[in-house]
């Protein structure tokens, strides 16, 4: 570049920083004020409402080429994004299985974004926060201090991490070097017919194929049938397969059922299998004083997936995988690259956290968990878990005492499956009726429930994982379900 062009380039230097930091700060204060107002008035707004077509059109245009004042951008965000949320922060949102967020976590995400650290590793404070959060979670569920762990986006990846370690350790070869095609005997993984769908994706991603995941029938309590599991393992050995891993559910997605963790740990030890627990729904019951016995045996797992964005109510997203055998965990993902070599001094003298998972670039997910735990303490989160479980059993009693409602599964933790059933209707009609009740609840903004089908019985499903829910909310929704159901069948 000649001197003239260099001078011109310097004169035209640009940046994303504002020309007026004070003006941006004023906008930022307005964002915070609006955010607090949004959260403070949740109960006054619908639990969900549909985004009108004309507003949805905003999100179908081409990318902008020219700048727009940030104040106008924020106005659009307020009219669309903030006015039509998914709704999982609302006290009467009980769909699927969602945490409800918290304001400290939201502020933490802002702070983390301002710092903009990459948590792939290195010697800096954010990396130490990440490691401490993993260690806190390890202690909360009773894993040994020699275990390792990593923060990830959520349960799907947390389960994939644990099952990857299981596959590599049980393959009988150096699978990272030789590949899945060199495995001498096809591997088999086992879980109940209530497993989350992410496990199918995991075994497919691992190159094992869907058939490698044997779904064992669940019993009347929706827990894996231990006798049937034992028979399946013996059958596979005789057929030339290599049983590798048992996947237990500590809170199944359909009903919240919890497998007999101690019995499965015993069987895994007897058969020399890896014992993985999907605890994304229920692992943190370990900190709940009134119900922790429900997950007895959790700490015996070889690997465990859990989700702080559920019962710790961290804003989405943050999950965690813990692995008892730290060497096996690191061995499944560690690589050497000269551009990421460790040094004795400087930034690269810290731990390389990317060696415990799939991502080299990692966001600062830990801060929202760290700050909320520091503010409230583990004991409070444990009490809130107890509160949600108690509320689910209260809802169960309301269903049991209402003649037009019936349970479709036992209530174990905080998931209640039930339906409106006035009598005299066949299953197709009941499904249509209850689906319409569910949709009317959603579209009216009264409450958000979802549905599932349990052994042929269509069911409404309320997963109460919300620190804002109150008992009166449960009274309200039962009354509305009965009212709508009677209107539809009149």
N, C-alpha and C positions, 0 to 999 in steps of 0.2 A: 504494500500500500504506500503510495507516495505521500509526501508531507501534507499536500493540500487536501487529499481525500481523508487522511487521518484527522486533520483539524476539523473537517466537516463532520466526520463520524462522532467525534467527541462532543461537538456542539449539539448533535442530535441524540445524544444518549437518552434512553428511555428507561422507565421502571414501572412496576405495578404499584409502588407506594403512592399515596395520595399527595397532591400538591399542598393540601391544607389538612394537616393532621387534626387540628381542632374541629373542623367541620365533620370529619369522619368520626371523631370521638363522640360528637353530639348525636350522630346517627346511631352509633353503637349503644349509647345510653338509652336511646329510644327503643332499640331492639330488645334490650334487657327489660325495660319497663313493660313492653308489650308481651314479652315472654312470661313474666311474672303474672301479668293480668290474665293471660291465657290459662295458666295453670290454676290460678286462684278461682277462676270461674268455670272450671270443668263441669261441675255438677249442674250448672245452669244451662248447659248446652246439650244438644243431642249426643247420644253415645256414638252415632254414626249418621252421616247423611251423604247422599249421592252427589257427585260433582256434576253440575249442569253441563250440557253439551257445549254451550258457547264458551264456558270457561275451560273445558277440556281441550278445546281447539287451540288454546294458547300453547299447548305442549306438542303440537304437531307441525310447527313451522320450521323453516330452515335455520341453520346457525346464524347468529347475528354477525354482521361484518363491521358495523360501526358501533361506537360506544353509546351508552345510554346512561343518564344520571343515576347514581346508585339509589337515590331517594325514590325514583320511579320503579326501579327493580324491586326494592323492598315493598313498595305499595302493591305490586303484582303478587309478591310472595304472600303478603297478608291476605289478599283477596282470594287466593287459590290454595296454596300449600297449607297455610296455617288455619284456614277456614274449613278445610275438608280433609282432616287427618284420617288415618286408619281407625283411630279411636282407642287404642289400647291403654291410654292413660286414664280413660274415663272410669268412674267407679262401677259402672254396670257393663263393662266390657269383659266378657268371660269366654271369648272365642279361642279356639285352638289351644295354645298355651303361651301366653305372653306376659312378660313383666310389665309393670306400669310406669317405669322410669322414676326419676326423682330430680329435683332442681339442683342439688349439689352435683350430681352426675352430669347434668347439662352444663353447668358452669365449668366443671372439670374438662369436658370435651372442648369447650372454648379455649381454656388455658392450654390444653394439649395441642390444639390446632395453631394457636399463636406461637407456641414454641416450635412446632413442626418437626420434632425429632423423628428420626428413623430408628425404630426399635429392632433393627436387624442385629444390633449389638454395639459394642464399643464401650469405652469408659466414660459414662456420663450419668447424670442423676436419673433421667427417665428410665434407663436400663435397670438401674437398681430398684426403682419403684416396681417395674415389671416383675423382677425376680422376687421382690418381697410379697407382692400380691399372690404369685404362684405359691410361695411358701406359706402364706396365710391360709390359702385354700387347702393346701396339703394338710395343715394342722387341723382345720375345721372338719375334715372328713376322716381324720385318723390315720392318714398314710404315714409311713416311717420317714424319718428325717433324711434317709438316704435316697428317697424317691426323687424323680425329676418331673418337670412339667413345662407346659408352654401355653400361652394365651393365643387363642385363634378367633375366628369370626363367630363361631357358634357350635352347636352340637353336631352338625353334620361333619364338619372338619375335625372336631375333637374325636368323634368316633372313628373317622378315617385314620387319624394319627395312631390311635391305640391298636386298631386292627392291622395297620401296616407293620407295626412292631411285632405283633403276633405272627403274621404271615412270615416275616423275615426270620424270626427266631425258630419257627416250627417247620420251615421248608425242608430242612435237612441238607441244604446246599447254601453256597453264597449267592443268594438270589439277586442281590444288587449287581453282581458281576455277570452271572450266567443267565439271568432272566427266568420268567415263569415257565418257559418251555422246557427248562432243564430239571424241573422238579420231578423226582423219580416216581412219586405216588401223588395223585391229585389230592389237594387239601380239602378238608371239610370243616365248615364252621356251623355252629348250632345256636338257634335261638327259638323263642316261642312264635306262634302265629300272631302274636301281638307286637312284634318288633316294629320299630319305626322304619319307614321306607328308606331312610338314609343308609341303612345297613345293606340293602340291596345295591344301592349306588356304590357303596364302599367296596363290596366284593367284586363288582363289575370293574370298578376303577383299578383294583389291584390285579386285574387280569385273571381272576379265578372263575368268573361267570356266575350267573344267578343260581345255577344248580349246585354250586358249592356251598350255598347257604341253605341248610335244611331247617325248615320251619316245623317245630315240634308242637303238637297240639297243646292247647292250654286247658286247664281243668275248670271246674265250675266257678272257681274264684279268679279265673283269667290269668292264672300263673302257669308257668311252664310245667308240664307233666314230667316229673323226674324219672319215673319208670319208663315212659316212652322215650325220653332222652337217652337213658342208659341202653335201651334196646337199639336205638338208632346208631349209637357209637359202635356197639358190637357188630351190627349189621354192616356198617361201612368198613370196619377193619377186615371182616371176612371177605368183603368184596374187593379188597385191595386198595382202598382209599386210606388217606392218612388223617384221622381226626386231629384237629389243630386247636380249636378255640370254642369256648362256650361264651355266648353273649347273654348276659342277664339284664333284665329290665328292673331298675329301681324307680318305678313309676312308669307304667306303660302309657302310650299316648291315647289309647281309646278310653280306658277306664281308670288309669292310675294304679293298677295292680302292681304289686311288688313281688318279684320272684323270691323263692326261699334262698337267700344269698348264701347262708351258711351251708346248706345242703349242696348247692352248686359248687361252692368253693371246695367242699370235701370231694365231690365227684371229679372236679378238674384235677385236684391233686392225685387222686387215685388213678386217673387215666393219663396223667402227664400232659394235660391240656392247658393252654393259656386261658385265664379267667378274666374276661372283660365285662365291665358293668357300664351300661348306658344309664347314667344318673342325671341326664339333662333335666328331667322333671323332678326327681325326688332325692337326689344325693344330698342336697343341703338340709333335708330333714334331720341330718346328723347334728345340726346345731339347735334343733327345736326341743326344748326340755320336755314338753308333753308328749312327743311322738317319736323321739329319736330311736326307740326300740324297733320301729318299723323297718329301719334300714340296718339292723344288726347284721354284721358280716360284710358290710360295704368295704371296710378297710382291708379285707383279705383279697381284694381284687388285684390282678396283675396290672391292669390299666383301668382308668375310670374317666368317663366324659361327664362334664357338668357345665352348667350355664349360669354365670353371674347375671346375665341379662334377664333371667327369670326371677327367682326368689330373692336375689339381692337387688333387683330392680335397677340395675345399671342401664342407662340408655343403650339401645342397640348400636353396635353389636359387640359382644364379648363372650367367648366360651373358653373352656380350659380342658386340656387333657393331662392327666397325671399318670405316670408310669413308675411302677415299683422298682424295676430294674433299670437304673439310670444309664448303665453302659449299653444295654440293648436299645434303649430309646435313642441315645446319641448315635449308636451304630446304624440305625435305620435311616438317618438323614444327613449325617456329617459328611462333608466333602472338603477337599482342599483346593483353594484357588489362590494363586500367588498375589492377586490383587486384594485378597482379604486375609492376608497372613497376620497372625498375632505377633505383637511386638512386646518387649519388656517395659517400654515406656510409651507415653502418649495416648492418643485416643484409641488406638488399636490394641491397647493392653487390657481392655475390658473383655468380658465374655461375649462370644458370638452367639446370640440367641437364635439366629436363623438356623443353626445346626440342629435344632430340636423340632423342626417342622418343615413345611413346604415353601414358605415365603421367605425370600431374602429381604425384601422391603416389608416392614411391619409398622403399623400405626401405633400410636401411644394409647392403646386401649386401657391400660392398667390404671391410669390416674383417676378415672371416674369410679372405679371400684375402691381404690385406695382412700380417696377423700371421703366417700360415703361411709366406709367402715371406720375411719378415724372419727368422723362426726358422730355416728350413732352407736358404734360398737357392735360386736358380733351378737351379743345377748339380745339386743332389740330386734335384729333380723330374725333370730330364732323365735322370739315371741310372735312376730308377725306371721311366720310360717304356721305356728300353732293356731293363730287367729284364723287364717284362711282355711285350715283343715277343720277347725271347729265350725266355721261358717258353712262349709260343705255338708257337714253332718246335720246342721240346722236346716239347710235346704232339703236334705233327704227326709227329715221328719215332716216338713211342710208337704212334700210330695206324698208321703205315706198317709197323711191325714186328709188329703183331698181326694174324694171319690173318683174324680175324672182324670187323675194323674196316676201314673204307675212307674216304678223304677224298672230299668232294663238291665241293671248290673249293680252289684254291691258297691257301696261307697267306701273306699279304703283311705284315700287321702283327700285331695281337694277337687276331684273331678266327679261330677254327678251326671249320670245318664238316666234319662226318664222320657216320658212322652205323655201327651194328652190322649186319653183313650176313653171315650164315652161308652164303649161297649157296642157290640154288634157289627163292627167294621172289620173287613179283611185287611191283610198287610198292605196291599197296594193303596187302599183308601187311607189307611193310617199314615203311610209315608207321605202321601199328597197333603193330608191335613196338617201334619206336623211341620212339613216343609213350608207350607203357607204361613203357619203361626210364626215360625222362625224368621221368615222374610218380612212379615208385617212388623215384628218387633224391631228388626234392623231398620227398615225404611221409615218407621215412625220415630226412630231415635230413642226409643224407650230403653232398649238393652241389646247387646250383641251376644247371641249364642250361636253355636254352629251345630252340626249334626254328624252322626256316624251310623253305621249299621253293625249290629252285634248279633252274629249268628242268625242273620236273616231278619232281625228286628230293628227297624229304623228308629233312631233315638235322637232326641235333643241332647246336647252335651254342654254343660256349664263347667268351665275350668276356672276356678276362683283363685287366680294368682295376682291379686291386686290389693295393695295396702290401703287404698281409698274406699274399698267396698265396706258398706255398713249393713247390719242385719235388716234394716228397713228396706234396703235395696232388694233383698231377697224376697221379702214380703210383697213388695211392689211387683216384681216380675212374675211371681207365682199367680198373683191376682190377675195380671194382664194376660198371661197364658190361658188361664181358665176363661176369662172374659172373651178373648178372641176365639178360642176353641168353641165356646158355646154359640157365639155369633155365626161361625162357619157351619155349625151342624144344626142350627135352628131350622 
